[in-house]
Amino acid sequence: MTAETVLDALAEAFADEPAAVVHLLLDLAAARAHADRMRRYPAATDYWRESAAAGLDRAREDLLDVLDLPSTNGVPA
């Protein structure tokens, strides 16, 4: 899958549901920032790090669910 394919899918989803796409992008950005902080935070427990990583995975999945990307066997191609 190329970046152009992803951007095209994002633009199409934004045209259909702009508020939802913006919300999902902001969720993804916040989850990424939180996961990065937990990776660098010296007092973070493994549970905190795993929880932050799971939140990032969920945010990615939520956004991918909205995008109509070509897939191969259920996996974005």
C-alpha positions as CSV (number, residue, x, y, z in Angstrom):
1,M,0.0,0.0,0.0
2,T,1.3,3.4,-0.9
3,A,1.1,6.6,1.0
4,E,-1.0,7.9,-1.9
5,T,-3.6,5.1,-1.4
6,V,-3.8,6.0,2.3
7,L,-4.2,9.7,1.6
8,D,-6.9,9.1,-1.0
9,A,-8.8,6.9,1.5
10,L,-8.4,9.5,4.2
11,A,-9.7,12.3,1.9
12,E,-12.7,10.2,0.8
13,A,-13.6,9.4,4.4
14,F,-13.1,13.0,5.4
15,A,-15.5,14.1,2.6
16,D,-18.1,11.6,4.0
17,E,-17.6,12.2,7.7
18,P,-15.3,15.1,8.4
19,A,-16.0,15.3,12.2
20,A,-15.5,11.6,12.7
21,V,-12.2,11.6,10.8
22,V,-10.9,14.6,12.7
23,H,-11.8,13.0,16.0
24,L,-10.1,9.7,15.0
25,L,-6.9,11.5,13.9
26,L,-6.8,13.5,17.1
27,D,-7.3,10.3,19.1
28,L,-4.5,8.7,17.2
29,A,-2.2,11.6,17.8
30,A,-3.0,11.6,21.5
31,A,-2.5,7.9,21.8
32,R,0.9,8.2,20.0
33,A,2.0,11.0,22.3
34,H,0.9,9.0,25.4
35,A,2.7,5.8,24.2
36,D,5.9,7.8,23.5
37,R,5.8,9.4,27.0
38,M,5.3,6.0,28.6
39,R,8.3,4.6,26.7
40,R,10.5,7.4,28.0
41,Y,9.1,7.8,31.5
42,P,11.5,6.1,33.9
43,A,8.9,5.3,36.6
44,A,6.4,3.8,34.1
45,T,5.5,0.2,34.8
46,D,5.3,-2.5,32.2
47,Y,1.6,-2.4,32.6
48,W,1.5,1.3,31.8
49,R,3.6,0.8,28.8
50,E,1.5,-2.1,27.5
51,S,-1.7,-0.2,28.2
52,A,-0.4,2.8,26.2
53,A,0.7,0.6,23.4
54,A,-2.7,-1.1,23.3
55,G,-4.4,2.3,23.3
56,L,-2.3,3.2,20.3
57,D,-3.3,0.0,18.5
58,R,-7.0,0.7,19.2
59,A,-6.7,4.2,17.9
60,R,-5.1,2.9,14.7
61,E,-7.8,0.2,14.3
62,D,-10.6,2.7,14.8
63,L,-9.2,4.9,12.1
64,L,-8.6,2.0,9.7
65,D,-12.2,0.9,10.2
66,V,-13.3,4.2,8.8
67,L,-10.9,4.2,5.8
68,D,-11.9,2.1,2.8
69,L,-8.4,0.7,2.1
70,P,-7.8,-2.2,-0.3
71,S,-7.0,-5.3,1.6
72,T,-5.5,-8.8,1.0
73,N,-7.1,-11.5,3.2
74,G,-8.4,-8.8,5.6
75,V,-5.0,-7.1,6.0
76,P,-4.5,-3.7,4.4
77,A,-2.4,-4.2,1.3
